[in-house]
Amino acid sequence: MERVYIGLGSNLADPVRQLRGALNALAELSDSRLSAVSSFYASDPLGPPDQPRYMNAVACLETTLEPLQLLDALQAIEQSQGRVRKDERWGPRTLDLDILLFGKRRIDEPRLQVPHYHMHARAFVLYPLAEIAAGLVLPDGRPLQALLEACPFEGLERLPGLAVTP
């Protein structure tokens, strides 16, 4: 099994309920086991400013699925929870599930880039990730701790006690 870290985000249709639903769906995913979930974090939106704050978390999934199989499964979960894909980047959404890291793999395919682009500069990804994988080293050799030191906690609010326990 490979250890995969998945970023979760929502700012529409009861974001806490959306993240909980996604975590429950991840726990039911075939050939996989949900092994850790961070606290939920509220964060300011990227992109258009006239949208609600986001609720974010990171989950650790151990899986035998191949990367594109997992991507298809994540997109099916998004769609089942009302996600409508639009051309607008960083707009409001019911659910966003991103593969952040897939073991030590580096993946560069038209549908999937891993490590997830820009994760190194996104506090709403790095701080929840550090909560469940403090000593993590990225595939390029950079320790997660170094990324945290370069990415301030500003704009985040940790909301403990809201996540689903695996």
C-alpha positions, 0 to 999 in steps of 0.5 A: 500500500502507498501512503497518499495525502489528500487535501479537502476543501469546501466553501458551499453547501455546509462545508463541515458537512461536505468534508465529513461526507468526503471523509466517510466516502474515503473511508469506504473507498475500495482497496484503501484505508483512511488512516489519519485526518487533520483538524478542520481549518477555516481559511480565506479564499484564494481567487475571487474575494466575494466568496465564503471562507473555506473549510480545509483538512488533510487526510492520509489514505493508504491504498493499492489504487494507482494514481489515476484510479484514485483521481477518478474515485476522488472526482466521483466523490466530488460529483456525488456531493454536488461539485460542478467543474467550471472554468473559473479557478479558485472559485466557490465549490461544494467540494475539492479533493486534491492528491497532494502526495502519492508516496514518494512518486512524482507524477506529471500527467495531463490530469494529475501533477504530484506533488500538488503544484503550489502546495508548498505555498498554501498554509491551508494545506501545509499546517493540516498536513503537518498535524498528521505527518510532522516529520514528512519529507517531500519527494524532492527532499525538502522537509515539510518543516522547512516549508512551514517556516516559509509559509505563515499561519496567517488567515487560518483558524484551526477548528479542532473537534470537527473532523471524522476520526478514522 
